[in-house]
Amino acid sequence: MTSSALPLSGCTVSLDLWGTLITGGDRQAAADWRLTEFRRVLDAYGHHPSPEKLSEIVGRTREDAAHQQRTTGAQPDVEAQVRAVLDELGIDRDEPDLLKLMLAVHTHAVLRACPQPIPGANAALHAIKAAGGRLVLTSNTLATPPDVHRLLLSDLGLLERFDDVLFSGDLGVAKPRPEVFTTIAARAGMPLDRVVHVGDDPLTDVDGALGAGCHAVHYNPRRAAARPHVPDYADHAELPALLVSLHGATAAEPISRSASND
């Protein structure tokens, strides 16, 4: 079979990472490690905030950054997050190497969560690629920078699956901003209507993709209420066949409106 005859030839399939391809892992373990190591660094510099105060400030700073990113598509600056914590603690952030050490902790804490591929994700990626689809990973980053994400993906055996990888930390903007999706299409050399974005978040993944002119598929393992006319699925084993079906229907109507599991 020639490449032009493959069922997903000419289609770019973009996939979200967290909650779509990999689990969050043990988030509490990551949070506990971040706070323990923050205290260790601060103690070494003669600063001794109470565990409760440090936990409250760090948690609120992270929540504020995540909310801003998710609702506006602004990409939080990782160093600014740590600076904000130090400022609230009344600590001089310009003390030699203090900021550098705090940043190292902040940006690597996610590895302590030991996230793992969601069952069936790896097989689905293999099947999409075998069907001729161009695979793109499109992920927002918050405290964990792109280089640490790449390390994690490589360790999980996922990085090599993708033809392209886009992180908001590299782009300077985040989903649901349309610039993220136009970048996917531009780097693939395809029009927006040949891009299908797959993700678990109705706002950043589904609405973001549709708002930019792409098509959307909602990974919906809990079968929560889905966007009208947007296809969704609960098991990654369903995804390759769903994409092939949708891709084949594009001549008649847009991919995002051609089928639904509702």
Disulfide bonds with the S-S distance in Angstrom:
none
